[in-house]
């Protein structure tokens, strides 16, 4: 397993796409996949997602406060480890060659993935994406505190550096392909 850590807009999903380009055996999973699915049941969410004018990144930013609030409510109701337990259960129920968690944002998440799986953590930092207003939510402050096996600074020569690093990591997991 690979867990990708980083703040919003750091390039976590882009890095997964580059990994999968190297080898389609990488399977994406997100701690919040089911939360986003449930949020689509709320009035207006499907309409916003289908809106033809707003770009995808703008839609995501508009929905992010809803997802954060819902996650906080779920953790308050079911415990801080709720998303971790759910994701670990999903992975154990559907074994695949290599899962890639694209939203590892807390130290407890990285720790749990290392305890349950042979997990490498990739921390992506993108200084150019730092917002003007500081987001103090723990999902934005803790990624820098996660002990990473790889640290990637996503501010070099476009996608070239990310592609080279994705290739290196993919070859580590699939050395004979």
Secondary structure, 3 states (H helix, E strand, C coil): CEEEECCCCCCHHHHHHHHHHHCCCEEEECCCHHHHHHHCCCCCHHHHHHCCCCCHHHHHHHHHHHHHHHHHHHHHHHCCCHHHHHHHHHHHHCCCCEEEEEEECCHHHHHHHHHHCCCEEEEEECHHHCCCCCCCCHHHHCHHHCCCCEEEECCCCCCHHHHHHHHHHHHHHCCCC
